[in-house]
Amino acid sequence: MKASKSGETELTGKVIQKIFGENSKSEHNAVFLQTDDATYQLRRLGGNAFSDPILNKLIGKNITATGILTGMLFLAKEINEE
């Protein structure tokens, strides 16, 4: 994980899909970024939180993304396939 002067973070990892909020009212399939250190829920800034066709196309691929890290949620501003 790299932090920049603008407060943005750069993460590299594999895009995966798994269940978010298992056994709760908010349970749904979500897209995550699995890095060497942790797994973060992945969303595109301005993208649909529940179904983002652009992120769905990246499932199974390795990416480097720049964005805002808030807890275990990563809001990506820029995504590049490896």
C-alpha positions as CSV (number, residue, x, y, z in Angstrom):
1,M,0.0,0.0,0.0
2,K,1.3,3.4,-1.0
3,A,-0.1,6.7,0.3
4,S,0.3,9.9,-1.7
5,K,0.5,13.5,-0.7
6,S,-3.1,14.0,-1.9
7,G,-4.4,11.5,0.7
8,E,-5.0,8.9,-1.9
9,T,-3.8,5.3,-1.6
10,E,-2.5,2.9,-4.3
11,L,-3.3,-0.7,-3.9
12,T,-2.3,-3.7,-6.0
13,G,-4.1,-7.1,-5.8
14,K,-6.6,-9.5,-7.3
15,V,-10.2,-8.6,-7.8
16,I,-12.5,-11.3,-6.3
17,Q,-16.2,-11.7,-5.7
18,K,-17.6,-13.0,-2.4
19,I,-20.6,-12.5,-0.1
20,F,-20.7,-9.3,1.9
21,G,-22.7,-9.2,5.2
22,E,-23.4,-12.9,5.3
23,N,-26.5,-13.9,7.3
24,S,-27.7,-10.2,7.6
25,K,-30.3,-8.2,5.8
26,S,-27.6,-6.5,3.7
27,E,-26.2,-9.9,2.4
28,H,-25.2,-9.6,-1.3
29,N,-22.4,-10.6,-3.7
30,A,-19.8,-7.9,-3.7
31,V,-16.5,-7.2,-5.4
32,F,-13.3,-7.1,-3.3
33,L,-9.7,-6.3,-3.8
34,Q,-7.5,-9.0,-2.3
35,T,-4.0,-7.6,-1.5
36,D,-1.0,-9.3,0.1
37,D,-2.0,-7.6,3.4
38,A,-5.8,-7.5,3.5
39,T,-9.1,-7.8,1.5
40,Y,-11.0,-4.6,0.9
41,Q,-14.5,-4.1,-0.5
42,L,-13.9,-2.5,-3.9
43,R,-16.1,0.2,-5.4
44,R,-15.5,2.7,-8.2
45,L,-16.0,6.4,-7.1
46,G,-19.4,7.2,-8.6
47,G,-20.1,3.6,-9.5
48,N,-23.1,1.5,-8.4
49,A,-22.5,0.0,-4.9
50,F,-24.4,-3.2,-5.7
51,S,-23.8,-4.0,-9.3
52,D,-20.9,-2.3,-11.3
53,P,-20.4,-3.9,-14.7
54,I,-16.9,-2.4,-15.0
55,L,-15.8,-4.0,-11.8
56,N,-17.5,-7.3,-12.7
57,K,-15.3,-7.5,-15.8
58,L,-12.2,-7.3,-13.6
59,I,-13.1,-10.3,-11.4
60,G,-10.2,-12.8,-11.4
61,K,-7.7,-10.1,-12.7
62,N,-4.8,-8.4,-11.0
63,I,-5.1,-4.6,-10.8
64,T,-3.4,-1.5,-9.4
65,A,-5.9,1.1,-8.3
66,T,-5.6,4.6,-6.8
67,G,-8.3,5.9,-4.6
68,I,-9.6,6.5,-1.1
69,L,-9.3,3.9,1.7
70,T,-11.8,4.2,4.4
71,G,-11.6,1.3,6.9
72,M,-12.1,-1.9,4.8
73,L,-13.7,0.0,1.9
74,F,-11.6,1.1,-1.1
75,L,-13.2,3.7,-3.4
76,A,-11.2,3.6,-6.6
77,K,-10.7,6.7,-8.7
78,E,-8.4,5.0,-11.2
79,I,-7.9,1.3,-12.1
80,N,-5.2,-0.3,-14.2
81,E,-5.0,-4.0,-15.2
82,E,-1.7,-5.6,-14.5
